[in-house]
Amino acid sequence: MKDMKKAAAAGAVIAMTAVVGIFAAAVSDRRDVSSKSSESSVTTNENGSVSRVFTESTVTTNGNMVTERRRETRTSTDAAGNILETATSEYAQSYTVGDEGMTPLASRAQAKDGDGGKVEDAFLGMKFGEVYEGTNLVANGSEPTLLCAEFKPKKELAGFDDYFVYVTPKTHRIAKVYACAKEAVEPGLAGRRHYLIEALEQRYNTWALLRNWCRPVYTFDIGGGRYITASLAGTPGRYETVLVAWDDALLTVAADEAEAARREARKAAVEKRRAKVTEAADAF
């Protein structure tokens, strides 16, 4: 499998080198150039299921601007060939020819493939699933199944004002982390060129996926059922820029713990009322 990945990466490098050469000629001629490529991979998992990935890439230039598009289709089937899951992700970016500040999507893909499927377990120094030892936890109406506390990370983000950690209500395991800025961070850049997007892609070795066509909102899949959403500007509420990371499994744990607490509270209320009625009956 490693050899297959290395071969695919080498092929991508060769393809990108050829594209760069074509683009250089296009700049001098000011003509439209388009390059298309595709690749596929098949992996047999330990449980017998099969994962297939088909990737289509398109790079176009008019001599001034470069536009890259990448579409990944992932399909998982069981040993008998029955489809278990399918998902499609699309990525796109545009930049000026010769812009050295942009990393091509092909290069991002090579870095991602070379990561070995690493699952990230922390955000701003807070580890998902770890017990939060602070005593400043309070209930928060916006997250009724979680308890919240304000904290300060060891390394604060420039332009951000407040940081919050959300934990499961009974076991106090870290499930969600927020970083919030009252004013938009670097408001002139609201797309993939925003430095926060590039920094998150670099830190978690994944790609930003646009989630909202009206506002600059991007989601990152960091593995293991964990995600990050970056809302760069125009976020509803009192903050303009908001970063939030969470663990899906722990949010489910939080909901279960909250429901168990509600059942216990109802049971206690019933017992209290029954005792009250008995006491009154004895008094009569």
C-alpha positions in Angstrom: 0.0 0.0 0.0 2.9 2.4 0.8 4.4 1.7 -2.6 1.0 2.5 -4.2 0.9 5.8 -2.3 4.4 6.6 -3.2 3.8 5.9 -6.9 0.6 8.0 -6.9 2.5 10.9 -5.2 5.3 10.6 -7.7 2.8 10.7 -10.5 1.2 13.8 -9.1 4.5 15.5 -8.8 5.4 14.8 -12.4 1.9 15.9 -13.5 2.2 19.2 -11.6 5.7 19.8 -13.0 4.3 19.4 -16.5 1.4 21.8 -15.7 3.8 24.4 -14.3 5.7 24.3 -17.6 2.5 24.7 -19.6 1.4 27.6 -17.4 4.7 29.3 -18.0 4.1 29.2 -21.7 0.6 30.4 -21.2 1.8 33.4 -19.3 3.9 34.5 -22.2 1.2 33.8 -24.8 -1.8 35.0 -22.6 -3.8 32.0 -23.7 -6.2 29.7 -22.0 -4.8 26.3 -20.9 -6.6 23.5 -19.1 -5.2 20.3 -17.6 -7.2 17.4 -16.3 -6.1 14.3 -14.4 -7.6 11.5 -12.4 -6.4 8.8 -10.1 -8.0 6.0 -8.0 -7.0 3.8 -5.1 -8.4 0.7 -3.5 -7.8 -0.5 0.0 -8.9 -3.7 1.7 -9.5 -3.2 5.4 -8.9 -5.7 8.2 -12.6 -6.4 8.6 -12.9 -7.3 4.9 -14.5 -4.1 3.7 -13.1 -2.3 0.7 -12.5 1.5 0.4 -12.2 3.1 -3.0 -11.2 6.7 -3.7 -11.6 8.3 -7.1 -10.0 11.7 -7.6 -10.6 14.1 -10.5 -8.4 17.3 -10.8 -8.7 20.2 -13.2 -6.2 23.1 -13.4 -7.0 26.0 -15.8 -5.3 29.3 -16.6 -6.0 32.2 -18.8 -2.4 33.4 -18.5 -3.3 35.7 -15.6 -5.2 33.5 -13.1 -4.9 29.9 -12.1 -8.0 28.0 -11.0 -7.7 24.5 -9.4 -10.6 22.1 -8.8 -10.4 18.8 -7.1 -13.2 16.3 -6.5 -12.9 13.2 -4.3 -15.4 10.4 -4.3 -15.0 7.8 -1.5 -16.9 4.6 -1.5 -16.9 1.8 1.1 -18.3 -1.7 0.3 -18.5 -4.9 2.3 -16.8 -8.1 1.2 -19.8 -9.0 -1.0 -19.7 -5.7 -2.8 -22.6 -4.0 -1.1 -22.2 -0.3 -0.7 -21.9 0.7 3.0 -21.1 4.4 2.6 -20.3 6.9 -0.1 -19.2 10.5 0.2 -18.0 13.3 -2.2 -15.9 16.3 -1.4 -15.0 19.2 -3.7 -12.3 21.7 -3.3 -11.4 24.8 -5.4 -9.1 27.8 -5.3 -7.9 30.6 -7.6 -4.8 32.7 -7.5 -2.6 34.8 -9.7 0.0 33.0 -11.9 3.3 33.0 -10.2 1.8 33.6 -6.7 4.3 31.9 -4.5 2.1 32.3 -1.4 -0.4 29.7 -2.7 0.1 25.9 -2.2 -1.3 23.9 -5.1 -4.1 21.5 -4.2 -2.0 18.6 -5.6 0.8 19.4 -3.0 -1.8 19.5 -0.2 -3.1 16.1 -1.4 0.4 14.6 -1.3 1.0 15.9 2.2 -2.4 14.6 3.3 -1.8 11.1 1.8 1.6 11.0 3.4 0.2 11.6 6.9 -0.7 7.9 7.4 -4.3 8.7 8.6 -3.2 10.4 11.8 -6.0 11.3 14.1 -5.6 14.7 15.8 -6.8 14.7 19.4 -6.4 18.4 20.6 -7.3 22.0 19.8 -5.6 25.0 21.4 -4.0 22.6 23.9 -7.3 21.0 25.0 -7.4 17.3 24.5 -10.7 15.7 23.5 -11.8 13.1 26.0 -9.5 14.3 28.7 -11.1 15.3 32.1 -11.3 19.0 32.6 -10.1 19.7 36.2 -11.3 23.3 36.4 -14.0 24.3 38.9 -15.4 27.2 36.9 -18.0 25.1 35.0 -21.4 26.6 34.4 -24.5 25.7 32.4 -24.9 27.4 29.0 -28.3 27.8 27.2 -26.7 27.5 23.8 -25.3 24.1 24.6 -27.9 22.5 26.9 -26.2 19.1 27.1 -22.7 20.5 28.0 -21.1 22.5 30.8 -18.9 25.5 29.9 -15.8 27.2 31.2 -13.6 30.1 30.0 -9.9 29.4 29.7 -6.7 30.8 28.3 -4.5 28.7 26.0 -0.8 28.7 26.4 -0.5 30.3 23.0 -3.3 32.7 22.3 -4.4 33.5 18.7 -3.7 37.0 17.5 -6.9 39.1 17.4 -9.0 36.6 19.5 -10.6 37.7 22.7 -12.3 34.7 24.4 -11.8 31.0 24.6 -14.3 28.4 25.9 -14.2 24.7 26.7 -17.3 22.6 26.8 -17.4 19.3 28.7 -19.7 16.4 29.3 -22.1 17.2 32.2 -21.2 14.3 34.5 -17.7 13.0 33.7 -16.4 16.5 32.6 -14.6 15.1 29.5 -13.6 17.8 27.0 -15.9 17.6 23.9 -15.9 21.1 22.3 -13.5 24.1 22.2 -14.2 27.6 21.0 -11.9 30.5 20.1 -13.9 33.8 19.5 -13.0 37.3 18.3 -15.3 40.3 18.7 -13.9 41.9 15.6 -13.4 40.1 12.3 -9.8 38.8 12.1 -8.1 40.1 9.0 -11.4 41.2 7.5 -9.9 42.0 4.0 -9.4 38.3 3.3 -12.5 36.1 3.6 -11.7 33.1 1.5 -9.1 30.3 1.2 -6.4 33.1 1.1 -7.2 33.8 4.8 -4.1 33.0 6.9 -6.3 31.1 9.5 -7.5 28.7 6.8 -3.9 28.0 5.7 -2.7 27.7 9.3 -5.5 25.1 10.1 -4.8 23.2 6.9 -1.1 23.1 7.8 -1.6 22.2 11.5 -4.1 19.4 10.9 -2.9 18.3 7.5 -6.3 18.4 5.9 -8.3 20.6 3.5 -10.8 23.4 4.2 -14.3 22.6 2.8 -16.6 25.6 2.1 -19.8 25.1 4.0 -21.8 28.3 3.3 -22.2 30.1 -0.1 -23.2 33.3 1.6 -20.6 33.6 4.3 -16.9 32.5 4.6 -17.5 29.3 6.7 -15.1 26.4 6.3 -15.1 22.9 7.9 -12.0 20.7 8.5 -12.2 16.9 9.0 -9.3 16.2 11.4 -10.0 12.4 11.7 -11.5 10.1 14.3 -14.9 11.8 14.1 -13.4 15.2 15.1 -14.0 18.4 13.1 -13.2 22.1 13.1 -15.4 24.9 11.7 -14.0 28.4 11.0 -16.5 31.2 10.6 -14.3 34.0 9.4 -16.8 36.9 9.3 -20.4 37.8 9.8 -20.9 35.1 12.5 -24.4 35.4 14.2 -24.1 36.6 17.8 -21.7 38.8 19.6 -18.5 37.5 17.9 -17.4 38.1 14.3 -14.8 35.4 13.9 -15.4 32.0 15.6 -13.3 28.8 15.5 -14.9 25.7 17.0 -13.6 22.2 17.3 -15.6 19.2 18.5 -15.7 15.4 18.9 -18.9 13.8 17.6 -18.7 10.7 19.9 -18.2 12.9 23.0 -21.2 15.0 22.1 -23.2 11.8 22.0 -21.8 10.9 25.4 -22.8 14.4 26.7 -26.4 13.9 25.4 -26.6 10.5 27.1 -25.2 11.9 30.4 -27.7 14.9 30.3 -30.6 12.6 29.7 -29.6 10.3 32.5 -29.3 13.3 34.8 -32.8 14.4 33.8 -34.2 11.0 34.6 -32.6 11.0 38.0 -33.9 14.5 38.7 -37.5 13.4 37.7 -37.2 10.3 39.9 -36.0 12.4 42.8 -38.8 14.9 42.3 -41.4 12.1 42.3 -39.9 10.6 45.5 -39.8 14.0 47.2 -43.5 14.6 46.4 -44.5 11.1 47.6 -42.7 11.8 50.9 -44.5 15.1 51.2 -47.9 13.6 50.6 -47.2 10.8 53.1 -46.1 13.3 55.7 -49.2 15.5 55.2 -51.5 12.4 55.4 -49.9 11.4 58.7 -50.5 14.9 60.0 -54.2 14.8 59.1 
